[in-house]
Structures are given as structure tokens and as C-alpha cells.
Amino acid sequence: MTRQSFTDRAAAGWLTLDALPGVALLPLAQPVPDGSIHRARLAEGTVIPVHTHPADEYVYVISGTVETGGRRCEAGSFWITPRDTRQGPHVALTKAELLTIRLGAMGPFGETP
């Protein structure tokens, strides 16, 4: 029998990334092979450099303010980035939290075509 699974709001398991100081990720699910649904916490001033992914990506701003693609995105903002599209930099203007859904592999982060 298949069961529902749950992740609580205060879940342990946040991961830090040496390559992206100021970013912490909480993996929530893997919707497709190599894909990811995760929460991301960005410390104020964090910069995620320009990059691409070989998969479509969907981002919802849960809290805070992020600037990306020359646009200021506050809580409630949502954007879609098609696969192989150059994106960023993503700059946390305040402490921020994002919900990201990526429908495939992350790819070679930080490289652009």
C-alpha cells in the first residue's frame, strides 16, 4: 500500500553548500529522475551566480526579497526558467526563502553556454 509522506515546517536536514555560501537547502522530494523539489534559505546578501540547468525550473518566493533577471521578486512572486536558459544572478536583498521545483538534473552549476 502506498502512503503519503510528510515533511514538517521545522524539519531537520538542511544542507549547506560550500560552493554557494549563504545558501541552505532542504530536499523535499524527487518528482522525476535527478529532479528536485526543495526549499532554499538565502542569507541577506547571498549571490547565486549566473548559471543554466538542463531542465525546466520553477521558483516561488516564500519570504523575503530576491532580485533575479533584473527584476525584484518579493514574497508571492513566481518565475519559470526553461531548460538551458541563462539565469541569474539571484541576489538576496533580504533574508529569503524559496521553493524550487527542477524537472531534471542540476547540470554543471555555474557554467553557461
Backbone hydrogen bonds, N-H to C=O, Kabsch-Sander energy under -0.5 kcal/mol:
donor,donor_aa,acceptor,acceptor_aa,energy
11,A,8,D,-1.9
15,L,25,L,-3.6
17,L,23,V,-1.1
18,D,16,T,-0.6
20,L,17,L,-1.4
23,V,20,L,-1.7
24,A,41,R,-2.1
25,L,15,L,-2.9
26,L,39,R,-2.5
28,L,37,I,-3.1
29,A,37,I,-1.7
35,G,32,V,-2.6
36,S,102,R,-2.3
37,I,29,A,-2.4
38,H,100,T,-2.4
39,R,26,L,-2.0
40,A,98,L,-2.6
41,R,24,A,-3.0
42,L,96,A,-2.9
43,A,22,G,-2.4
45,G,92,A,-3.2
46,T,43,A,-2.3
48,I,90,H,-3.0
51,H,87,Q,-2.2
52,T,111,E,-0.7
57,E,81,T,-2.3
58,Y,101,I,-2.8
59,V,79,W,-2.7
60,Y,99,L,-2.5
61,V,77,S,-2.7
62,I,60,Y,-0.8
62,I,97,E,-2.2
63,S,97,E,-1.7
66,V,73,C,-2.9
67,E,91,V,-2.8
68,T,66,V,-0.5
68,T,71,R,-2.6
71,R,68,T,-2.1
73,C,66,V,-3.6
73,C,71,R,-0.6
74,E,72,R,-0.5
75,A,64,G,-0.7
76,G,61,V,-3.0
77,S,74,E,-2.6
79,W,59,V,-2.6
81,T,57,E,-3.0
84,D,53,H,-3.6
85,T,82,P,-1.4
87,Q,51,H,-2.7
90,H,48,I,-2.4
91,V,67,E,-2.7
91,V,89,P,-0.6
92,A,46,T,-2.7
93,L,65,T,-1.7
93,L,91,V,-1.0
94,T,65,T,-1.5
96,A,42,L,-2.4
97,E,63,S,-2.1
98,L,40,A,-2.8
99,L,60,Y,-2.6
100,T,38,H,-3.0
101,I,58,Y,-2.7
102,R,36,S,-3.2
103,L,56,D,-2.6
104,G,102,R,-1.1
109,F,107,G,-1.6
111,E,108,P,-1.9
